[in-house]
Amino acid sequence: MVDFAFFSSKSSGIWNPDPLKSKISSIKSQISNLPIHNNSYTLLLWLEVSPYRVIMTMQGNGKYSYRHCWERGMYGLSRYWLQGESLATPEQLRLRNFTRNLTLTGKPEPQHLRLEYELWSEKVQLGQYILNLEIHH
């Protein structure tokens, strides 16, 4: 697991974004180098959906994986795993998310999912996102 030091010292209370920026830059670099256009590359993506909770998991050939757990009006976890060239334990990045809105429509089978959430690292909001999914049966 990757831990970030957000404060330069406990007594000063000054936020230092450099460790987070460096780690995010490293992750972006590793993701951009993934062989996603290679025919031998396998990507698994699945959703577990209920009217109150959504879990999305992606596994990609052991190099990059993530899992998001969202629940309406609650804080959840977003986890990212990166596997380097060695077979050592993969690095894990854990972020919090807050689900502002989760709407699932269609009966008896779901036809549309709209999920609005915020992504947080400690006390820093990293962004606001919308997952808008049409479901065809």
Secondary structure, 3 states (H helix, E strand, C coil): CCCCCCECCCCCCCECCHHHHHHHHHHHHHHHCCCCCCCCCCEEEEEEECCCEEEEEEEECCCEEEEEEEECCCEEEEEEEECCCCCCCCEEEEEEEEEEEEEEECCCCCCEEEEEEEEEECCEEEEEEEEEEECCC
